[in-house]
């Protein structure tokens, strides 16, 4: 989260095409923060989805185990 907090950041910008390279010592801070934020937020979304999928799978497995146990108990009573 340090990249999103207040404070000065230094971003360098370099544009390269054949036979020409242009370097800017100090890039625009807003553009740098946006370009940093996009992959950071995508990674957060992926991690969030993985945690959600793990919880859902674990909960459904517990329900399946409970149902299996109930069916086995009913069959043993007969």
Secondary structure, DSSP 8 states (H G I E B T S, - for coil): -TTTSSS-----EEEEETTEEEEESS--HHHHHHHHHHHHHHHHHHHHHHHHHHHHHHHHHHHHHHHHHHHHHHHHH-
